[in-house]
């Protein structure tokens, strides 16, 4: 899913696999508006619901490639009707959400959770592009210890060193 509005990709921090890819057509603020998708939920509310339901520790990529706001909102995401969008970006640690205007690119890389971590964020000039990059370390057992530092990546009480010596899978708690 990539297109007008806010695009969100969710990557499982434990496995590095893509878990979800969603587009929220935030350009359309009225459900059923001509030229807008027929949905039952306002797009900013849907975005906020998605963000608040993320698994803590997942890596979240947010991109606005075309436009996230209507030209009818000269104040862009600062418009009161965009409040849930701002809340969603803020919940991910975003700090520039209210500054997004019509036709402005935006990108955010964050780690989801109760106290989300903003790894990278950029807001470009209208009709331009932005790039962000960040490193996110896998944590297969989600114990808060990054895999390169974790002596037991699958949290099965058998150290990775012993599992490697036995030829078992250090990421499978049933394999020891």
C-alpha positions in Angstrom: 0.0 0.0 0.0 1.5 3.3 -1.1 -0.3 6.3 -2.2 -2.0 9.5 -1.0 -2.2 10.0 2.7 -0.2 8.3 5.5 1.4 5.0 4.6 2.4 2.6 7.5 4.6 -0.5 7.4 5.1 -2.6 10.5 8.1 -4.8 10.9 8.4 -7.5 13.6 11.5 -6.6 15.5 11.9 -10.2 16.6 12.0 -11.7 13.1 12.6 -8.7 10.8 9.5 -9.7 8.7 6.9 -7.4 7.4 3.7 -7.7 9.5 1.5 -5.1 8.0 1.3 -2.5 5.2 -1.6 0.0 5.3 -2.6 3.2 3.6 -4.7 5.8 5.4 -6.1 8.3 2.9 -6.0 11.3 5.2 -6.6 13.6 2.3 -10.3 12.6 2.6 -11.7 13.6 5.9 -15.4 13.0 5.1 -16.5 9.4 4.9 -18.0 8.9 1.4 -16.7 12.1 0.0 -16.5 12.0 -3.9 -13.2 10.6 -5.1 -12.5 9.2 -1.7 -12.6 5.5 -0.7 -15.8 4.3 0.8 -14.8 3.5 4.4 -16.7 3.2 7.7 -14.0 4.9 9.8 -12.5 8.3 9.4 -8.9 7.8 8.3 -7.2 9.6 11.1 -9.2 7.6 13.7 -8.2 4.4 11.8 -4.6 5.4 11.8 -4.7 6.1 15.6 -6.4 2.8 16.2 -3.7 1.0 14.3 -0.9 2.8 16.1 -2.3 2.1 19.5 -2.7 -1.6 18.7 0.9 -2.2 17.7 3.0 -4.8 19.5 5.6 -3.0 21.7 9.0 -3.4 20.1 7.8 -3.5 16.5 9.6 -1.2 14.0 7.1 1.2 12.4 7.8 3.0 9.1 5.6 6.0 8.3 5.7 7.8 5.0 3.7 10.6 3.3 4.7 10.5 -0.4 1.9 12.5 -2.0 -0.2 14.5 0.5 -1.6 13.8 3.9 -3.9 16.8 4.1 -6.5 18.5 2.0 -5.7 21.8 0.3 -8.8 23.0 2.1 -6.8 22.8 5.3 -4.2 25.6 5.0 -3.0 24.7 8.5 -2.4 21.1 7.4 -2.1 18.5 10.2 -2.5 21.4 12.7 -6.2 21.5 11.7 -8.4 20.3 14.5 -10.0 17.7 12.2 -6.5 16.1 11.9 -6.1 15.7 15.7 -6.2 11.9 15.7 -3.4 11.9 13.0 -1.2 14.1 15.1 -1.9 11.8 18.1 -0.9 8.8 16.1 2.4 10.3 15.0 3.0 11.6 18.5 2.3 8.2 20.0 5.2 6.9 17.8 7.5 9.6 19.1 7.0 11.9 16.1 7.6 15.5 16.8 6.9 17.1 13.5 3.4 15.8 12.7 1.6 19.1 13.3 3.9 20.8 10.8 2.8 18.7 7.8 1.1 20.8 5.2 -0.5 20.0 1.8 1.9 18.2 -0.6 4.7 18.0 2.0 6.6 14.7 2.3 7.2 13.2 5.7 8.9 10.1 7.0 9.2 8.5 10.5 11.0 5.4 11.7 10.0 4.4 15.3 9.9 1.5 17.7 6.4 1.0 18.9 5.6 0.8 22.6 4.3 2.5 25.7 7.2 5.0 25.4 7.8 4.8 21.7 11.3 5.6 20.4 11.7 7.9 17.4 14.7 6.6 15.5 14.5 9.1 12.6 12.1 11.7 11.4 12.1 14.1 8.4 9.7 16.7 7.0 10.5 18.0 3.5 9.6 21.1 1.5 6.4 20.9 -0.5 6.7 18.8 -3.7 10.1 17.4 -2.7 11.3 14.1 -1.2 12.8 13.1 2.1 14.9 10.2 3.2 15.5 8.8 6.7 17.6 5.9 7.8 18.0 4.2 11.2 19.4 1.0 12.7 17.0 -1.2 14.6 18.5 -4.3 16.3 16.5 -7.5 16.5 15.3 -8.8 19.8 13.9 -12.3 18.9 12.5 -13.1 22.4 11.4 -9.5 23.1 13.1 -9.5 26.5 14.6 -6.0 26.0 18.1 -7.3 25.3 19.2 -6.9 21.7 20.1 -10.2 20.1 23.8 -9.4 19.7 24.1 -8.9 23.5 21.6 -11.5 24.6 23.1 -14.8 25.8 19.8 -16.6 25.2 18.0 -15.2 22.2 15.0 -17.5 22.5 14.7 -17.3 26.3 14.5 -21.0 26.7 17.0 -21.0 29.6 19.7 -22.7 27.4 22.5 -20.3 26.3 23.0 -19.6 22.7 26.6 -20.9 23.0 25.3 -24.3 24.2 22.6 -24.4 21.5 25.2 -23.6 18.8 27.5 -26.4 20.2 24.5 -28.8 20.0 23.5 -27.6 16.6 20.1 -26.5 17.7 18.2 -23.3 16.7 19.1 -20.4 19.0 15.8 -18.7 18.0 13.4 -21.6 18.6 12.5 -22.1 22.3 11.4 -25.7 21.5 14.8 -26.6 20.1 17.5 -27.2 22.7 
